Amino acid sequence: MSEYSSKEYLEEINRLKQQNSSSRITLYAACALAIIAAAIVLITIAFLPVLRIYGTSMSPTLSEGDYVIAKKGSEFAPGDIVAFYYNNKILVKRVIANEGDWVNIDDQGNVYVNNVLVEEPYLQEKAYGECNITLPYQVPEDRIFVMGDYRSASVDSRSTSVGCVADEQIIGRIISTIWPLKHFGRVK
C-alpha cells in the first residue's frame, strides 16, 4: 500500500509543476535581461560611445572626470565638439574650420575663418596659445581644424604635434554629458 493518497499525489504533482514554471519564468527573464544588456552594449559601442574627459583643455564646457556620449558621424559644423584618436589617446576639441577654410588668429586670440571673426560665447578668455603653424592657415582636404575651449592650455590644431584631424581619426560629435549628474545635459 502506498503512503500517499491519490489526492496527495495530485497536490505534489501540482506543486512540482508550479515550481518548474517559476524556475522557467526566472530563466526566461534572466535571458531577456542579458539580451537587452548585450544590445545596449552593442549600440553604445557601435553608435553612441561613452567617453571620459581627461584634462582641462575644454574647460569650462567640459570638466575633467565628466562622462560624455559621442554620436558617430562624419559631417561636423564649426562649433561642434568632437572626440578623436591621437597617439593612442582620445582627445576632445571644438571644430573651428572645415577643409579648404582659411584660419587666422591674432595676438589677442581672436579667431578668424575666411577673414570673418568667429563668435565664441563658450570661451571664458581668449588666448593665442601654443601655435607653431604659419598663419593664415588653410585646412587640408578631408581634415578639420580643432581648438580647445581653454585656449591657453590646449594643444590642438594650432600645433604641428596634433595638427588638423583626419576623418578616420574621428570617433564622433559629443552630444551630451551624462555624469556627474550636476553636469548632465546637452553639450553646446
N, C-alpha and C positions, 0 to 999 in steps of 0.2 A: 504494500500500500504506500502511496505517495504521501510525503509530509505536507504537501501543499494542496489546497483545493483548487479547482479549476478557476474560481474567482481570483484567488491569489496569483495564479499563473498569468491570467489576463492583466492584472494590475502590474505585475513585474514586467511583462512584455511592453505595456504602455509606458512604464517608467523608463525602460531602456530606449524605446523609440524617441521619447521626448529628450532624453539625454543626448542621443545621437543627433537629433535635429538641432539642439542648441550648439553642439560641437560643430556641426556643419555650417550653421549661420555665422559662428565666430570665425571659422576658417575662411568663409566667403568674404566676410567684412575685412579681415586682415589682408586677403589677396587684393581686394578692391582698393584699400588704402595704399598698399605697396605699388599698385599700378598707377594710381593718381600721383603718388610721390615721385615715381620714376618719370612720369610725363612732365611734371613741373620742373624737375631737374633738366630734362632734355630741352624743354622750351627755354629755360633760363640760359643754358649753355649755348643753344643754337641762335636764339633771337634776342634775349634780354640779359646779357651778362651782368652780374653784380660785382662791383669793384670797390676796393677800399682806397681812400685817399691817403697818400703819404706826402709829407712836406707841406710847405706854406705857399707855394707859387701861385695858387688860385685863391688866396685869401683876398677879400672877405667872402667871396662867393661860396667857396668850399673850404672846409677846415680839415686839418689833419685828423684822421680817425673816422671821418664821415664814410658811410657806405652809400653808394650810388648805383643806379641802374642805367645801363647804356643800351641804346637801341641800334641794332645793326643797320647799316645803310651805306650809301656812297655819295649822296648829294648833301653838301653842307653849305650853309649860308654864313656870311660874316656874322659874328656874334654867337654862333653855336659853340658849345663846349664839347670837345671830342677827346676820347681816350685812344691812345695808340701805343704800339710797341716801339721801344727804343733800347737797344743794348740789353736785352733780356729783362727789361723793366717795362712797366706801364706808366706812361705819362698822361697827364690831363691838362689841356690848354684850350684857349679860346681861338676860334677861327677868325683871322683878320682879313685875309685875302685869298682868292682862288687863282688858279692857273691863269697866266697872262696879265694879271693885275700888277701895277707898279706900287710898291710900298716905300714910303719915306717917313722918317722920324726926325723931328727937330730936337735941339738941345734940351728943351723943356719936357720932352717926352710926348709931345703931340704926334699922333699917328695920322698919316695921310695915305689914302688909297686912291690911285689915279688922280692925284692932286686935289682930292676932296678930304677935308678934315673928318675923321671918324668920331662920331659921338659915342662916348664910352661912360655911361652913367654908372656902370658896375665898378669903376675904379675908385679907390679912396684917394690915391695920389698917382700922378703921372711921373714916370722916370725914364730916362734914356736906357738905363740898364746895361747889361753885358751885350755889347754889339760889336762884332768884328766883321760884318759883311759890308760891302760897298753900297751905300745908299745914293740915290734911289735904287731899289732892288726889284727886278721883275721875277715874279713867281714862275718857276719852270712848269712845263706841261705835266699833267697828272699829279700835281702836288698842291698842297695848301700851306699857307703861311700862318703860323700859330704863335700866340703870346700868352703868358700867364697874366692873371689879374694883379698880382703883386709884382709889378714891373721891376723894381729894384733888386728883387731876389730871384726872379725867374730866369732859367736858362731855357731858351726856346729858339724859334726860327731866326732870331737876331744873331745867333751864334752858329758858326760853322760846325760846332760839335754836335748840334741837334739838326739844324737846317730845316728845310721845308719837309713836310710829311707826305710820303707817297701813299697812294690808295691802298696798297697791300699791307701797310703798317696799321691801318685804322681798325680799331675794334668797333667803335660806334659813337653815336652822339649821346652825351649824358642828358637824361630826361628828368631824373628825379633823385632826390636824396631820400633814403629810406631809414637811415639810422645815424645818429641818435634821433629819437622822436622829436626833440626840440628843433631839429633842422629838417624834419620831414616836409616834403613838398617838391613842387616843380622847380627845376633849376633854370635860372634866367641869365 
